[in-house]
Amino acid sequence: MLKASPNLAGGLHTTKKDPRLMPMGGFLRKTKINELPQIINILKGDMSIIGPRPLVDKTFDPYPEHVKANIYNVKPGLTGIGSIVFRDEERLLSETSLPASEFYAIHISPYKGELELWYQKHLLFYTDFMLIFLTAWVIIFPKSDLVYRVFKDLPERPDILK
């Protein structure tokens, strides 16, 4: 991204054809290679492989209070249910007529928060194993809805997010 990109148009939310992205940055974000340095945090014990993504205040603040109070009962992770379900978050933010931060606050953060709470209720080896598999799956097949077939009891996805 361009230097000082959070201060430019778009702020903290990256859209599909974000003008702040450099060509190599677009490739790194699309393939999620940009996340690999976080393996150091996992090895240090600061993060887990699976868990809610660490958030900055501006993307954490819109979460409902009951989610904010509980989301970090588990360590933040490199990937998680919210990352898989919202693999296309940039597309959603690009296609809305609302400002990206408003759409995120009204539609994305409440559902993403419920997904993270769902994960905490399903802390099993099977869940983590499937989330690792599904992370790789959606990188290869980004439009796949396999996550909803594997985990049939996920919170109901609002129509606007389909």
KAMOJO-V775052 format. One record per residue. N is the residue number from 0. RES is the residue in one small letter. SS is DSSP state (H for helix, E for strand, C for the rest). NEAR is the number of other ideal C-beta (glycine too) atoms within 8 Angstrom. D_LAST is the distance of its C-alpha to the last C-alpha in Angstrom with 1 decimal. Layout:
n;res;ss;near;d_last
N;RES;SS;NEAR;D_LAST
N;RES;SS;NEAR;D_LAST
//
This chain:
n;res;ss;near;d_last
0;m;C;9;27.9
1;l;C;7;30.6
2;k;C;4;33.0
3;a;C;6;32.1
4;s;H;9;28.5
5;p;H;6;27.3
6;n;H;5;29.8
7;l;C;9;28.6
8;a;C;5;25.8
9;g;C;12;22.5
10;g;C;10;24.1
11;l;C;8;22.5
12;h;C;10;19.0
13;t;C;10;18.8
14;t;C;10;16.9
15;k;C;7;16.4
16;k;C;5;19.9
17;d;C;10;21.5
18;p;C;6;25.2
19;r;C;10;26.4
20;l;C;10;25.5
21;m;C;7;28.5
22;p;H;6;28.0
23;m;H;6;28.8
24;g;H;10;26.5
25;g;H;9;23.5
26;f;H;9;24.5
27;l;H;10;25.0
28;r;H;10;21.7
29;k;H;6;19.8
30;t;H;7;21.9
31;k;C;8;22.0
32;i;H;7;25.7
33;n;H;8;26.1
34;e;H;8;25.4
35;l;H;6;28.5
36;p;H;6;31.0
37;q;H;9;29.5
38;i;H;8;31.1
39;i;H;7;34.2
40;n;H;8;32.8
41;i;H;12;31.9
42;l;H;6;35.5
43;k;H;7;36.9
44;g;C;5;35.1
45;d;C;6;33.2
46;m;C;14;29.8
47;s;E;10;28.5
48;i;E;10;26.6
49;i;E;12;23.8
50;g;C;13;22.9
51;p;C;13;21.0
52;r;C;10;21.2
53;p;C;5;24.1
54;l;C;7;23.2
55;v;C;6;25.4
56;d;H;6;26.3
57;k;H;8;24.2
58;t;H;11;20.9
59;f;H;9;22.3
60;d;C;6;23.6
61;p;C;8;20.4
62;y;C;12;19.7
63;p;C;8;20.9
64;e;H;6;24.5
65;h;H;7;24.2
66;v;H;14;21.9
67;k;H;10;24.3
68;a;C;6;27.2
69;n;C;9;25.9
70;i;H;11;23.5
71;y;H;7;26.5
72;n;H;5;28.3
73;v;C;10;27.5
74;k;C;8;28.3
75;p;C;9;25.7
76;g;E;13;24.5
77;l;E;11;24.0
78;t;E;12;20.7
79;g;C;13;18.8
80;i;H;13;15.8
81;g;H;11;14.2
82;s;H;10;15.1
83;i;H;13;13.6
84;v;H;12;10.1
85;f;C;10;10.2
86;r;C;8;12.0
87;d;C;8;10.1
88;e;H;8;10.9
89;e;H;10;13.3
90;r;H;8;11.1
91;l;H;13;9.1
92;l;H;15;12.6
93;s;H;9;14.0
94;e;H;5;12.0
95;t;C;8;12.5
96;s;C;2;15.9
97;l;C;7;16.5
98;p;C;5;18.6
99;a;H;12;16.7
100;s;H;11;18.5
101;e;H;8;17.7
102;f;H;13;13.9
103;y;H;13;14.3
104;a;H;9;16.7
105;i;H;8;14.9
106;h;H;12;11.3
107;i;H;14;11.2
108;s;H;13;14.7
109;p;H;11;14.7
110;y;H;13;11.8
111;k;H;12;13.3
112;g;H;13;16.6
113;e;H;10;15.9
114;l;H;13;14.9
115;e;H;14;18.2
116;l;H;12;20.1
117;w;H;12;18.8
118;y;H;16;20.2
119;q;H;10;23.5
120;k;H;6;23.9
121;h;C;8;23.4
122;l;C;8;25.9
123;l;C;6;27.2
124;f;H;5;28.3
125;y;H;6;26.0
126;t;H;12;22.9
127;d;H;11;24.1
128;f;H;8;25.1
129;m;H;10;21.7
130;l;H;14;20.0
131;i;H;11;22.5
132;f;H;8;21.9
133;l;H;12;18.1
134;t;H;11;18.6
135;a;H;8;20.8
136;w;H;10;18.6
137;v;H;13;15.5
138;i;H;8;18.2
139;i;H;6;19.4
140;f;C;7;16.2
141;p;C;8;13.6
142;k;C;5;10.9
143;s;C;8;11.8
144;d;C;6;10.1
145;l;H;10;13.7
146;v;H;13;13.3
147;y;H;9;11.8
148;r;H;6;14.8
149;v;H;8;17.3
150;f;C;10;16.5
151;k;C;6;15.9
152;d;C;4;16.7
153;l;C;12;14.0
154;p;C;7;13.2
155;e;C;4;10.7
156;r;C;10;7.2
157;p;C;8;7.0
158;d;H;5;5.3
159;i;H;5;5.7
160;l;H;9;3.8
161;k;C;5;0.0
//
